[in-house]
């Protein structure tokens, strides 16, 4: 089970993983969904599942742009 840190930016043109920021130790992810009504969190989990073929859950940062995810095999 891996744990990663991500920084999300909601309300972008498309949902995609931008890359890894070594200085912050986090993946930068742009999301199409807005931050309202938990839509960005759901969009993040769907994107991780689609791109990395892993199930994940948010362990910290549900209401923050900085989130910690736990990836399952």
C-alpha positions as CSV (number, residue, x, y, z in Angstrom):
1,X,0.0,0.0,0.0
2,X,1.5,3.3,-1.1
3,X,0.9,6.8,0.2
4,X,1.3,9.8,-1.9
5,X,0.7,13.6,-1.6
6,X,-1.2,15.4,-4.4
7,X,-2.0,19.1,-5.0
8,X,-5.2,19.6,-7.0
9,X,-6.3,22.5,-9.0
10,X,-10.1,22.3,-9.7
11,X,-12.0,24.0,-12.5
12,X,-9.4,23.4,-15.2
13,X,-10.1,22.7,-18.9
14,X,-9.3,19.0,-18.6
15,X,-8.5,16.5,-15.9
16,X,-4.9,15.3,-16.1
17,X,-1.9,14.5,-14.0
18,X,0.6,17.3,-14.7
19,X,3.7,15.8,-13.1
20,X,5.7,15.5,-9.9
21,X,6.9,18.6,-8.0
22,X,10.1,17.4,-6.2
23,X,10.3,20.6,-4.1
24,X,6.8,20.0,-2.6
25,X,7.0,16.2,-2.8
26,X,3.6,16.0,-4.5
27,X,1.9,15.2,-7.7
28,X,0.3,18.2,-9.4
29,X,-3.2,17.3,-10.7
30,X,-5.6,19.5,-12.7
31,X,-9.3,18.6,-12.4
32,X,-12.2,19.5,-14.6
33,X,-14.6,19.3,-11.7
34,X,-15.4,22.1,-9.3
35,X,-14.5,22.0,-5.6
36,X,-18.2,22.2,-4.6
37,X,-20.2,19.3,-3.3
38,X,-17.2,17.0,-3.1
39,X,-17.1,16.8,-6.9
40,X,-13.3,17.4,-7.1
41,X,-12.6,14.6,-4.7
42,X,-14.7,12.2,-6.6
43,X,-13.0,13.3,-9.9
44,X,-9.6,12.9,-8.4
45,X,-10.3,9.3,-7.3
46,X,-11.7,8.5,-10.8
47,X,-8.7,10.0,-12.5
48,X,-6.2,8.0,-10.3
49,X,-8.2,4.8,-11.0
50,X,-8.3,5.5,-14.8
51,X,-4.6,6.6,-15.2
52,X,-2.8,4.4,-12.7
53,X,-5.3,1.4,-12.5
54,X,-5.3,1.6,-8.7
55,X,-8.0,2.0,-6.2
56,X,-7.4,4.9,-3.8
57,X,-8.8,6.8,-0.9
58,X,-8.2,10.2,0.5
59,X,-6.7,10.0,4.0
60,X,-6.1,13.7,4.7
61,X,-7.2,16.9,3.1
62,X,-10.8,16.4,2.1
63,X,-11.4,20.1,2.1
64,X,-7.9,21.2,1.0
65,X,-6.0,21.5,-2.3
66,X,-3.2,19.5,-0.7
67,X,-4.4,15.9,-0.2
68,X,-2.9,12.6,0.9
69,X,-3.9,9.4,-0.9
70,X,-3.5,5.8,0.0
71,X,-3.2,3.6,-3.1
72,X,-4.2,0.0,-3.0
73,X,-2.9,-2.7,-5.3
